[in-house]
Amino acid sequence: MSTNSTNDGLCKEKRQKFASINGMLIENRKAHFNYEYIEKFDAGIELFGYEVKSIRSKLGSLEGSYVIVRGNEAFLVGSYIPAFQPKNAPKGFEERRNRKLLLTKKEIHTLAENETKKGLTIVPISMYNKGRKIKISIAISRGKKKFDKRETIKKRETERDMQREMKG
């Protein structure tokens, strides 16, 4: 029996499943470019079973979504999470419905204070697995100006050039 040197006794499916147990599922890539993070939080999220399955298969998007605080509860607004099997989804299922976030009272109070401040917003960064649970990482953030975005692009390009020089 010949074994591949990269195969450590696990088949491909098991390795992928093992890697996704505590891994990133959905990421809001534009949030890092458009916002400067002030403070980060991790929260649970209320989902239906078919939404959980679709997130675990990395379907969905956090682009354009944000968090609001209403009546001592936090909600994720504008995120796109489709049903895992659209034909089996219940009638009236909304892919962009508001989803409740599970946070402590202290964290909700901090978010509510910062939500009212001018120029600050609460943005979802990513969804990830933590054991069997799905968590969402959110941040209180301030929007970047155009010149700040140019600086980040310039910094990223210089780092790439340095990496190419070191490699070649």
N, C-alpha and C positions, 0 to 999 in steps of 0.2 A: 504494500500500500504506500503510495507516494503522497507526501504532504507538502503543501506549499509553505514556504518559509514565512509568509505573511499571515497564514492561517494559524491561529493559536488555539485550535480546537473548537471554535465557534463557527457556525455557519453564518452566511452573510446576513440573513434576516435577524438572527439573534443578536449579532453585533450591532445592527442598526437599532434594534429595540433597546439594547442596553445603553447605547449612546444617547438615545432620546429620553431615558428615564429622568435624568436631571439636566436636560438640555434646553436650549432656546427653541421655541416653537414659532412664534411670530415676532417680527421686529419692526419698529417704526424707524426706518433709516433716515427719513427726512427730519425727524425731530432733533437729532444731534446736530444737523447742519443749520437748522432754522432757529434753534433755541439754545440758551445758555442755562444749564441746570444749576439751581440754587440748593435744593434739598430733595433727596430721593426717599421714596417709601415703597414697601412691598405690601401688596394687598391680595386677599382672596377675591374671587369673582363668582357670582351666582350664574350658573349656566344650566341649560337642559342637557340631557345625555347625548342627543344628536349633535349639539354644538361642541361638546367635549370631544367627540370622535372626529369632528371636522378640524378642530384646532390641533389635535394630536397628529392629524395627517397634513398639518401645516397649510390649511386653507384659511383664508380670511386676511383682513388687513386692518391696521391701526391708523392708517394715514387719514388725516383730517379729523381725527377724534380728539376729544378732550374730556376732562372730568369736571362735574359740577357738584356742589354741596347744597342740598335742600333738606331742611328739617332734620338735622342731625343724621343724615344719610348721604353717602357719596354715590354718584352714578357715573358710569362710563357712557358717553353720548357720541354717536356717529361712527362707531366701529362696525366693520362689516364681517359678520361671521355667518356663513351659509350653513344650511342643514347638511349633514353628512350624505344622506340620500334624499335629494329633493323630492322624489316621487313619494317617499314615505313620510315626509314632513307633515305635521298637522295643518289643517286649513287655518289661514290667518297668521301663519308664521312670518314674522318680520325679521329680515336679516340685519337691519340697522336699528333694532330696538334698544332702548336704554337698559343697561345691565347694572345691577347693584354691586357695589364694591364692599368687601368685608374688611373693615378697619376698626381699630380701637377708638374709644370716645376721644382720647387725647389727640390721636392722629387726625380725626375728623375735625376737631376744633382748630388744630394748626392749619389744616387745609382751608377751612372756612375763613380764618383770619387773612390768609395770604391771597385768597380768591378775590376779596374785596379791594385789595391794594391795586392801584393803577399800574398797568404795565406787566403784571404777573398773570400767568395762566398755569393750569395744571394739565400736563401732557402725559399720555401713556408712552412708555419707552419700549416695553417688550412684554410678551407672554411666555411663560416657561413652566416646565414641570418641576415640582418639588416633591419627590416621592410619587404618590398617586394623585396628588392635588395639582390643580392648575393655578398659578399665581400670575399677577400682573405687576410690573414695575412701573411706578408713576413718579413724576418729578414736578416740583414747583419750579417754574422756569420763566425766563425773561426773553423776549424775542430779540434776535440779533439784528443789527442794522446791516445795510448793504456792505459797508466797508469792513465790518467784522467778518462777514461771509467771505469777502475777498481775501482777508488775512488767512483764514482757515484753508482756503484753496491754495494759496501761495505756500503755506507751511507744509501742506500735504505733498505738493509737487516737489519742494526741496527735499523732503524726506525720501521720496521715491528716487530722486536723482542720486542722493547719497547712497541708497541701497544698491542702485545700479552700478555706481562707482566701486563700491566694496565688493560686489559680486564679480564684476568684470575686470 
